[in-house]
Amino acid sequence: MSRVVCDVAVSLDGFVAGPDQSREHPLGRGGEQLHRWQFETPEENADERAAIVAAGAFIMGRNMFGPVRGPWPDESWNGWWGPEPPYHAPVFVLTHHRRPPVTMDGGTTFTFVTGGPDHALQLAREAAGDADVAIAGGASTIGQYLDAGRIDELRLHVAPVTLGAGERLFDGTKPLSLLPVTSRTERLVTHLTYRRDTAEEN
């Protein structure tokens, strides 16, 4: 069975996005600071950047897909990423509101799942085959899969900044035990890899 992995950029004070997300501020105010390492020092972080999009299928929450809330007012919003999103694989979007799949350039198809996290994971596993399934975010979606014990490997990319407010990782999640695997520091980020401690679950 394929692994379930999660890559997430996080501030020193635990936020994965800043406050007041909008079309003008997709990551909330100040949230772009969490990703400077991907765009300003890509060569230093090439392996980590490649790993983020290496999965065979992805799962994300409705809020990560876009700022539109409630029933879809129309079907013009196709994500933050333009006509060719970086995933190049099936992406399953958790939502309470039905919408037909959206096929984008480069092999990305957004499928909107109203059956909950377990149903989305089942569909993602089927789509990924032997490849990993990645939980792409945001914080609430990651928390749901952590609480369910579904994430096998958690990869935190810690930016040396604080945001003070926004969407906090681990906010309201159950206590969990993780095993440290690797750590590596570059100028704009520290990469930390953890695996689920299955011994604590037994």
C-alpha positions as CSV (number, residue, x, y, z in Angstrom):
1,M,0.0,0.0,0.0
2,S,1.2,3.5,-0.8
3,R,2.5,5.8,2.0
4,V,0.6,8.9,3.0
5,V,3.0,11.9,3.3
6,C,2.6,15.6,4.1
7,D,4.8,18.5,3.3
8,V,4.0,21.8,4.9
9,A,5.8,25.1,5.4
10,V,5.4,26.5,8.9
11,S,6.5,29.5,10.8
12,L,8.4,29.4,14.1
13,D,5.2,30.1,16.0
14,G,3.4,27.3,14.2
15,F,1.3,29.0,11.5
16,V,1.0,27.5,8.0
17,A,-0.8,30.6,6.6
18,G,-1.2,34.2,7.8
19,P,-4.6,35.9,8.6
20,D,-7.1,37.3,6.2
21,Q,-6.8,35.0,3.2
22,S,-8.1,36.6,0.1
23,R,-7.5,36.7,-3.7
24,E,-4.9,39.4,-3.1
25,H,-3.3,37.3,-0.2
26,P,-3.7,33.6,-1.1
27,L,-1.5,32.6,1.9
28,G,-2.9,35.2,4.2
29,R,-1.1,38.4,5.2
30,G,2.6,37.6,5.5
31,G,2.2,33.9,4.5
32,E,4.4,34.2,1.5
33,Q,7.4,34.5,3.9
34,L,7.0,30.8,4.6
35,H,7.8,29.9,1.0
36,R,10.8,32.1,0.3
37,W,13.1,29.1,0.4
38,Q,11.3,27.6,-2.6
39,F,11.7,30.6,-4.9
40,E,14.7,32.5,-3.7
41,T,17.0,29.6,-3.0
42,P,15.7,26.7,-5.2
43,E,19.1,25.1,-5.8
44,E,19.8,24.7,-2.1
45,N,16.4,23.0,-1.6
46,A,16.1,21.1,-4.8
47,D,15.5,17.7,-3.2
48,E,12.8,19.0,-0.9
49,R,11.0,20.9,-3.7
50,A,11.0,17.8,-5.9
51,A,9.6,15.7,-3.1
52,I,6.6,18.0,-2.6
53,V,5.3,17.2,-6.0
54,A,6.5,13.6,-6.4
55,A,3.3,12.0,-5.1
56,G,0.9,10.0,-7.3
57,A,-2.2,11.8,-6.0
58,F,-2.9,14.8,-3.6
59,I,-5.6,15.7,-1.2
60,M,-6.4,19.3,-0.1
61,G,-9.1,21.2,1.7
62,R,-11.5,23.5,0.1
63,N,-9.8,26.5,1.6
64,M,-6.5,25.6,0.0
65,F,-8.1,25.3,-3.4
66,G,-9.5,28.8,-3.2
67,P,-11.1,31.7,-1.2
68,V,-14.7,30.8,-2.3
69,R,-16.9,29.7,0.6
70,G,-20.2,27.9,0.7
71,P,-22.0,26.6,-2.4
72,W,-20.1,27.3,-5.6
73,P,-21.4,30.6,-7.0
74,D,-20.2,29.5,-10.4
75,E,-17.4,27.2,-11.8
76,S,-15.0,29.9,-12.9
77,W,-12.6,29.4,-10.0
78,N,-10.0,26.7,-10.8
79,G,-7.4,27.3,-8.1
80,W,-4.6,29.7,-7.3
81,W,-2.1,28.2,-9.7
82,G,-3.1,29.3,-13.2
83,P,-3.8,27.0,-16.2
84,E,-1.0,24.5,-15.3
85,P,-0.9,23.8,-11.5
86,P,2.3,22.2,-10.1
87,Y,0.8,18.9,-9.2
88,H,0.6,17.1,-12.6
89,A,-1.5,14.4,-10.9
90,P,-5.0,13.8,-9.6
91,V,-6.0,16.2,-6.8
92,F,-8.9,15.4,-4.5
93,V,-10.5,18.5,-2.9
94,L,-12.5,18.1,0.3
95,T,-15.8,20.0,0.2
96,H,-19.4,19.9,1.3
97,H,-20.6,21.2,-2.1
98,R,-20.7,19.2,-5.3
99,R,-18.9,20.3,-8.4
100,P,-17.8,18.4,-11.6
101,P,-14.1,17.6,-11.9
102,V,-11.8,20.2,-13.5
103,T,-9.1,19.1,-15.8
104,M,-6.1,21.5,-16.1
105,D,-3.0,21.6,-18.3
106,G,-0.1,19.4,-17.4
107,G,-2.0,16.4,-16.0
108,T,-3.7,17.9,-13.0
109,T,-7.4,17.1,-12.4
110,F,-9.3,18.5,-9.5
111,T,-12.0,16.1,-8.2
112,F,-14.3,17.5,-5.5
113,V,-15.1,15.0,-2.8
114,T,-18.2,15.4,-0.6
115,G,-17.8,12.0,1.2
116,G,-15.3,13.1,3.8
117,P,-11.6,12.5,4.4
118,D,-11.7,8.7,4.3
119,H,-13.4,8.6,1.0
120,A,-11.0,11.1,-0.4
121,L,-8.1,8.9,0.8
122,Q,-9.6,5.9,-0.8
123,L,-9.9,7.6,-4.1
124,A,-6.4,9.1,-3.9
125,R,-4.9,5.6,-3.1
126,E,-6.7,4.2,-6.1
127,A,-5.4,7.0,-8.3
128,A,-1.8,6.9,-7.0
129,G,-1.3,3.1,-7.3
130,D,2.1,2.3,-5.7
131,A,3.1,6.0,-5.5
132,D,2.7,8.1,-2.4
133,V,-0.5,10.1,-1.5
134,A,0.3,13.6,-0.3
135,I,-1.9,15.6,2.1
136,A,-1.3,19.1,0.6
137,G,-3.1,21.2,3.3
138,G,-4.3,23.4,4.7
139,A,-4.0,23.2,8.5
140,S,-7.5,21.8,9.2
141,T,-7.1,19.1,6.6
142,I,-3.7,18.1,7.8
143,G,-5.1,18.0,11.4
144,Q,-7.9,15.7,10.3
145,Y,-5.6,13.2,8.8
146,L,-3.1,13.4,11.7
147,D,-6.0,12.8,14.2
148,A,-7.0,9.7,12.2
149,G,-3.5,8.3,12.2
150,R,-3.3,8.4,8.4
151,I,-0.1,10.3,7.8
152,D,2.9,8.1,7.7
153,E,5.5,10.8,7.1
154,L,5.3,14.4,8.1
155,R,7.8,16.8,6.5
156,L,7.9,20.3,8.1
157,H,9.7,23.1,6.3
158,V,10.3,25.6,9.1
159,A,10.8,29.2,8.1
160,P,12.7,31.5,10.5
161,V,9.9,33.9,10.9
162,T,6.8,34.4,13.1
163,L,3.4,35.4,11.8
164,G,1.5,36.0,15.1
165,A,-1.8,34.9,13.7
166,G,-3.4,32.8,10.9
167,E,-3.9,29.1,10.5
168,R,-1.9,27.2,13.1
169,L,-0.7,23.6,12.5
170,F,-1.7,21.2,15.3
171,D,-4.3,23.6,16.6
172,G,-6.9,21.4,18.3
173,T,-5.4,18.1,17.2
174,K,-5.1,15.1,19.4
175,P,-1.7,14.4,21.1
176,L,0.6,12.4,18.9
177,S,4.0,10.8,19.0
178,L,6.4,11.2,16.1
179,L,9.8,9.7,15.4
180,P,12.4,12.1,14.1
181,V,14.0,10.9,10.9
182,T,16.1,13.7,9.3
183,S,16.8,17.4,9.7
184,R,18.7,19.8,7.4
185,T,19.1,23.5,7.6
186,E,19.6,26.1,4.8
187,R,19.6,29.8,5.0
188,L,15.8,30.3,4.7
189,V,14.5,27.0,6.1
190,T,15.0,24.0,8.3
191,H,13.7,20.8,6.9
192,L,12.4,18.3,9.5
193,T,11.1,14.8,8.7
194,Y,9.1,12.7,11.1
195,R,7.3,9.4,10.9
196,R,4.4,8.2,12.8
197,D,5.3,6.2,16.0
198,T,3.3,3.1,15.4
199,A,4.6,1.6,18.7
200,E,2.7,4.3,20.6
201,E,-0.5,3.3,18.9
202,N,-0.3,-0.3,20.0
